[in-house]
C-alpha cells in the first residue's frame, strides 16, 4: 500500500517543519504490515525521522527531504544505545534518518536527501596539519559549543537494507552509516558534499556482513567509502566486517577514496573493483588503527582495476598496535600522483603476503600550496616498503619528469623487509 506524506499533513513550504507528518506516514505503513511511503516533488523541511520494519521510503523525482538547521529538531544522544558523538570532530549524535534494529527497510527513488550541512559549517581554511590531504582547505562546525548534526542516515544492526538511486547533498557528517548490518544493497547513489567539509564521508560500512555497493557517484570532502570494524559501540558483540563488494563507482575526495581498516575487530573477504577516481588524498588505504587507537586485523582482500587522476598517494598501508594485514592483492592501478606508494609496518612481519601487480604511476607537480614538511611527507621514493614479509611486486612502473627529479631519491626503497620478489619493474 502507498502512503503519501501529503495525506498526513506534510507541506512543501519554507519554514514549515514536517517531521511529525512524515513520521505519521511511516508509522501508518508499519501498522499495516508494511508499505511504501512516498515523498512527492517539493522541498520538505524535517528533523529526525525513524524508518520501520517493512517500510520503503520513496523519493519521487523533484522531491527533497531537507534537514533542519536547528539541532533541537533532531534526536537526542540517547535515542538508541549505540549512538555516540565526537567532541573532537565537532559533531553530535543527531541524525536525519534512523533505522535501528529494523528488517526489510529501504530508501529508493530519484529524489534527494539534503543534510543542510552548509548551515552548520564554518568557512573553509588552510590547515597547517595537512599538505597532501585536504589540500584545498577544511571546515568544521560553525558553532563551537553545540557543534553540528552527526551522520545523516544511520542503519544500526538492520537486516535486508536497500538504498537505490536517490541523491544525497550537503551532509553535515558521514552521509550513509551502516553499522552492524547484514544483507545490504547500495546501488546508484549520487552523493555530493562540499570538498572542504570535514567528516563528510560518503558510505561507511562498519562491522557489516554481505554488503554490495555499486554504481555510485561520490564527490565529498572526507573518505568516499570506508570498510571498518569499529565495533565498540555495538551491543551484539559483533566484531567482524566481511563479504563486502564495492564496484563500478566514481569517486572524488579530499581524503581517501577507499579506506579499509580502523577499529578493533576484523575486516576480511572484501573486493574493490572498477573505480574511477577524479581527486583524492589517497586512492586506497589500509590502516589498522586511527590515531594510535585500536587495531583492526585485515586479510583476504582484492583491489583491482582503478584509474585515478590528481591524487596525492596512490596506495598506502599503515600497520601498528599489533594488528596484522595479510593476504592482500592489488592489481591494475593507474594513477597520476604527487607522492609515493608505500607499505609501513610498525611491527616487522605484520604486513605479509602482499601481491601488487600492474601499478603504474606518473608523478605530477604538486597541486597545492605546500610548506617545508612537504618533501618528507610525500616520501623520497616512488615506492617504498618497511617491515613487510612476503611482498611480491610485478610489473610496477613509475615515471618522474626530469623537472621533478631533484625532489626524489629514487623509484624503490626497502627497509627491514623479508622475502621480496620483484619482476618486470622499472626500478
Residue pairs with C-beta under 8 A, 6 or more apart in sequence:
1 29
1 32
1 35
1 36
2 35
2 36
2 38
3 25
3 26
3 28
3 29
3 35
3 36
3 37
3 38
4 25
4 37
4 38
4 40
5 18
5 21
5 22
5 25
5 37
5 38
5 39
5 40
5 44
6 40
7 25
8 21
8 22
8 24
8 25
8 28
9 18
9 20
9 21
9 24
10 18
10 21
10 22
10 25
10 39
10 44
11 18
11 21
11 44
12 40
12 41
12 42
12 43
12 44
14 45
15 45
16 45
17 45
17 46
17 47
17 68
17 73
18 44
18 45
18 46
19 46
19 47
19 48
19 49
19 68
19 73
22 37
22 39
22 44
22 46
22 49
22 65
23 49
23 50
25 37
26 37
26 49
26 50
26 51
26 52
26 55
26 57
27 52
28 35
29 35
29 36
29 37
29 52
29 54
29 55
30 52
30 53
30 54
30 55
33 54
34 53
34 54
34 55
34 104
35 54
35 55
35 56
36 55
36 56
36 58
37 55
37 56
37 57
37 58
38 58
38 60
39 57
39 58
39 59
39 60
39 63
39 65
39 109
39 111
40 60
40 62
40 63
41 60
41 61
41 62
41 63
41 111
42 62
42 63
42 64
43 64
43 66
43 114
44 63
44 64
44 65
44 66
45 66
45 68
46 65
46 66
46 67
46 68
46 73
46 96
47 67
47 68
47 70
47 73
47 74
47 96
48 73
48 74
48 75
48 79
48 94
48 95
48 96
48 97
48 98
49 96
49 97
49 98
50 97
50 98
50 99
50 100
51 57
51 97
51 98
51 99
51 102
51 105
51 107
52 99
52 102
52 105
53 102
53 103
53 104
53 105
54 103
54 104
54 105
55 105
55 106
56 105
56 106
56 107
56 108
56 162
57 97
57 106
57 107
57 108
58 107
58 108
58 109
59 65
59 107
59 108
59 109
59 110
59 111
59 112
59 113
59 166
60 109
60 110
60 111
61 109
61 110
61 111
62 111
63 109
63 111
63 112
64 111
64 112
64 113
64 114
65 96
65 97
65 111
65 112
65 113
65 114
66 114
66 116
67 96
67 113
67 114
67 115
67 116
67 117
67 149
67 152
67 172
68 74
68 116
69 116
69 119
69 120
71 92
71 94
71 146
71 148
71 149
74 92
74 94
74 95
74 96
74 149
75 83
75 93
75 94
75 95
75 98
76 93
77 83
77 84
77 85
77 92
77 93
79 93
79 95
79 98
79 100
80 98
80 100
80 156
81 235
82 100
82 156
82 157
82 179
82 180
82 233
82 234
82 235
83 93
83 233
84 93
84 233
85 91
85 92
85 93
85 147
85 150
86 150
86 199
87 147
89 140
89 198
89 199
90 140
90 141
90 144
90 147
90 148
90 198
91 141
91 147
91 148
91 149
91 150
91 151
91 172
91 173
91 199
92 146
92 147
92 148
92 149
92 150
93 150
94 149
94 150
95 149
95 150
95 151
95 152
95 153
95 154
96 113
96 115
96 149
96 152
96 153
97 107
97 113
97 152
97 153
97 154
98 154
98 156
99 105
99 154
99 155
99 156
99 158
99 161
100 154
100 156
100 157
100 158
101 156
101 157
101 158
102 155
102 158
102 159
103 158
103 159
103 160
104 159
104 160
105 155
105 158
105 160
105 161
105 162
106 161
106 162
106 163
106 164
107 113
107 153
107 162
107 163
107 164
107 166
108 162
108 163
108 164
108 165
108 166
109 165
109 166
110 165
110 166
110 167
111 166
111 167
112 166
112 167
112 168
112 169
113 152
113 153
113 166
113 167
113 168
113 169
114 168
114 169
114 170
115 149
115 152
115 168
115 169
115 170
115 171
115 172
115 173
115 175
116 170
116 172
117 148
117 149
117 170
117 171
117 172
117 173
117 193
117 194
117 197
117 200
118 170
118 194
119 142
120 141
120 142
120 143
120 147
120 148
120 149
120 172
121 139
121 140
121 141
121 142
121 148
121 172
121 194
121 197
122 139
122 140
122 141
122 142
123 139
124 136
124 137
124 138
124 139
124 194
124 196
124 197
125 137
125 138
125 139
126 137
126 369
127 134
127 137
127 138
128 371
130 138
131 368
131 370
131 371
131 373
131 374
131 377
131 378
132 281
132 312
132 313
132 338
132 339
132 366
132 368
132 374
132 377
132 378
133 254
133 255
133 281
133 282
133 312
134 196
134 198
134 221
134 254
134 255
134 281
135 254
135 281
135 312
135 367
135 368
136 195
136 196
136 254
136 368
137 196
138 196
138 198
138 221
138 254
139 194
139 196
139 197
139 198
140 198
141 147
141 148
142 148
148 172
148 173
149 172
149 173
150 172
150 173
150 174
151 173
151 174
151 175
151 177
151 204
152 168
152 171
152 172
152 173
152 174
152 175
152 176
153 168
153 175
153 176
153 177
154 177
154 179
155 161
155 176
155 177
155 178
155 179
155 181
155 184
156 179
156 180
156 181
157 179
157 180
157 181
157 234
157 235
157 236
157 238
158 181
158 182
158 184
159 181
159 182
159 183
160 182
160 183
160 184
161 178
161 181
161 183
161 184
161 185
162 184
162 185
163 176
163 184
163 185
163 186
163 187
163 189
164 185
164 186
164 187
164 188
164 189
165 187
165 188
165 189
166 189
166 190
167 189
167 190
167 191
167 192
168 175
168 176
168 189
168 190
168 191
168 192
168 193
169 191
169 192
169 193
170 192
170 193
170 194
171 191
171 193
171 197
171 200
171 220
172 197
172 200
173 199
173 200
173 201
174 199
174 200
174 201
174 204
174 222
175 191
175 193
175 200
175 201
175 202
175 203
175 220
176 186
176 189
176 191
176 202
176 203
176 204
177 204
177 206
178 184
178 186
178 203
178 204
178 205
178 206
178 208
178 211
179 204
179 206
179 207
179 208
179 233
179 234
180 206
180 207
180 208
180 231
180 234
180 236
180 238
181 208
181 209
181 211
182 208
182 209
182 210
183 209
183 210
184 205
184 208
184 210
184 211
184 212
185 211
185 212
186 203
186 211
186 212
186 213
186 214
186 216
187 212
187 213
187 214
187 215
187 216
188 214
188 215
188 216
189 203
189 216
189 217
189 218
190 216
190 217
191 202
191 203
191 216
191 217
191 218
191 219
191 220
192 219
192 220
193 200
193 202
193 219
193 220
193 221
194 200
194 220
194 221
195 219
195 220
195 221
195 252
195 254
196 221
196 254
197 220
197 221
197 222
198 221
198 222
199 221
199 222
200 220
200 221
200 222
201 220
201 222
201 223
201 224
201 225
201 226
202 216
202 218
202 220
202 223
202 224
202 225
202 251
202 253
203 213
203 216
203 218
203 224
203 225
203 226
204 223
204 225
204 226
204 228
205 211
205 213
205 225
205 226
205 227
205 228
205 241
205 244
206 226
206 228
206 229
206 230
206 231
206 241
206 263
207 228
207 229
207 230
207 231
207 234
207 238
207 239
207 240
207 241
207 263
207 265
208 241
208 244
209 240
209 241
209 242
209 243
210 243
211 243
211 244
211 245
212 244
212 245
212 246
212 247
213 225
213 244
213 245
213 246
213 247
213 249
214 245
214 246
214 247
214 248
214 249
215 247
215 248
215 249
216 249
216 250
217 249
217 250
218 224
218 225
218 249
218 250
218 251
218 252
218 253
219 251
219 252
219 253
219 278
220 252
220 253
220 254
221 253
221 254
221 255
222 253
222 254
222 255
223 253
223 255
223 256
223 257
223 258
223 259
224 249
224 251
224 252
224 253
224 255
224 256
224 257
224 258
224 280
225 246
225 249
225 251
225 257
225 258
225 259
226 256
226 258
226 259
226 260
226 262
227 241
227 244
227 246
227 258
227 259
227 260
227 261
227 267
227 270
228 241
228 259
228 261
228 262
228 263
228 267
228 296
229 239
229 240
229 241
229 261
229 262
229 263
229 264
229 265
229 266
229 267
229 296
230 262
230 263
230 264
230 265
230 294
231 238
231 239
231 263
231 264
231 265
232 263
232 264
232 294
238 265
239 264
239 265
239 266
240 265
240 266
240 267
240 268
241 265
241 266
241 267
241 268
241 270
242 266
242 267
242 268
242 269
242 270
243 269
244 269
244 270
244 271
245 270
245 271
245 273
246 258
246 270
246 271
246 272
246 273
246 275
247 271
247 272
247 273
247 274
247 275
248 273
248 274
248 275
249 274
249 275
249 276
250 275
250 276
250 277
250 278
251 257
251 258
251 275
251 276
251 277
251 278
251 280
252 277
252 278
252 279
252 280
253 279
253 280
253 281
254 279
254 280
254 281
255 280
255 281
255 282
256 280
256 281
256 282
256 283
256 284
256 285
257 275
257 277
257 280
257 282
257 283
257 284
257 308
257 311
258 272
258 275
258 283
258 284
258 285
258 303
259 282
259 285
259 287
260 267
260 270
260 272
260 284
260 285
260 286
260 287
260 298
260 301
261 267
261 285
261 286
261 287
261 288
261 289
261 290
261 296
261 298
261 318
262 287
262 289
262 290
262 294
262 296
263 294
263 296
264 294
264 295
264 296
265 296
265 297
266 296
266 297
266 298
266 299
267 296
267 297
267 298
267 299
267 301
268 297
268 298
268 299
268 300
268 301
269 300
269 301
270 300
270 301
270 302
271 301
271 302
271 303
271 304
272 284
272 301
272 302
272 303
272 304
272 306
273 302
273 303
273 304
273 305
273 306
274 304
274 305
274 306
275 305
275 306
275 307
275 308
276 306
276 307
276 308
277 283
277 306
277 307
277 308
277 309
277 311
277 335
278 309
278 310
279 309
279 310
279 311
280 308
280 310
280 311
280 312
281 311
281 312
281 313
282 311
282 312
282 313
282 314
282 315
282 316
283 306
283 308
283 311
283 313
283 314
283 315
283 333
283 335
283 337
284 303
284 306
284 314
284 315
284 316
284 330
284 333
285 313
285 315
285 316
285 317
285 318
286 298
286 301
286 316
286 317
286 318
286 325
286 328
287 296
287 316
287 317
287 318
288 294
288 295
288 296
288 297
288 298
288 318
288 319
288 320
288 321
288 323
288 324
288 325
289 295
289 296
289 318
289 320
289 321
289 323
292 320
292 321
294 321
295 320
295 321
295 322
295 323
296 323
297 323
297 324
297 325
298 323
298 324
298 325
298 326
298 328
299 324
299 325
299 326
299 327
299 328
300 327
301 327
301 328
301 329
302 328
302 329
302 331
303 328
303 329
303 330
303 331
303 333
304 329
304 330
304 331
304 332
304 333
305 331
305 332
306 332
306 333
306 334
306 335
307 334
307 335
308 314
308 333
308 334
308 335
308 336
308 337
309 335
309 336
310 336
310 364
310 367
311 335
311 336
311 337
311 338
312 337
312 338
312 339
312 378
313 337
313 339
313 340
313 341
313 342
314 333
314 335
314 337
314 341
314 359
314 361
315 330
315 333
315 341
315 342
315 356
315 359
316 341
316 342
316 343
316 344
317 325
317 328
317 342
317 343
317 344
317 345
317 351
317 354
318 344
319 325
319 344
319 345
319 346
319 347
319 350
319 351
319 387
320 346
320 347
321 346
322 347
322 350
323 350
324 350
324 351
324 352
325 345
325 350
325 351
325 352
325 354
326 351
326 352
326 353
326 354
327 353
328 353
328 354
328 355
329 354
329 355
329 356
329 357
330 354
330 355
330 356
330 357
330 359
331 355
331 356
331 357
331 358
332 357
332 358
333 358
333 359
333 360
334 360
334 361
335 360
335 361
335 362
336 361
336 362
336 364
337 361
337 362
337 363
337 364
338 363
338 364
338 365
338 366
338 367
338 378
339 377
339 378
339 379
340 378
340 379
340 380
340 381
340 382
340 383
340 384
341 359
341 361
341 382
341 383
342 379
342 383
342 384
342 385
342 386
343 351
343 354
343 384
343 385
343 386
343 388
343 391
344 351
344 385
344 386
344 387
345 351
345 386
345 387
345 388
346 387
347 387
348 387
348 389
348 416
348 418
349 387
349 388
349 389
349 418
350 387
351 387
351 388
351 389
352 388
352 389
352 390
353 389
353 390
354 388
354 390
354 391
354 392
355 392
355 394
356 391
356 392
356 393
356 394
356 396
357 392
357 393
357 394
357 395
358 394
358 395
358 396
359 383
359 395
359 396
359 397
360 396
360 397
360 398
361 382
361 397
361 398
361 399
362 399
363 382
363 398
363 399
363 400
363 401
363 404
363 408
365 403
365 404
366 374
375 407
378 407
380 408
380 409
380 410
380 413
381 408
381 409
381 410
381 411
381 412
381 413
382 398
382 400
382 408
382 410
382 411
382 412
383 393
383 396
383 398
383 411
383 412
383 413
383 427
384 412
384 413
384 414
384 415
385 391
385 413
385 414
385 415
385 417
385 420
386 414
386 415
386 416
386 417
387 415
387 416
387 417
388 414
388 417
388 418
388 420
389 417
389 418
389 419
390 418
390 419
391 417
391 419
391 420
391 421
392 420
392 421
393 420
393 421
393 422
393 423
393 425
394 422
394 423
394 424
394 425
395 423
395 424
395 425
396 424
396 425
396 426
396 427
397 425
397 426
398 411
398 426
400 408
400 411
411 426
411 427
412 425
412 427
414 420
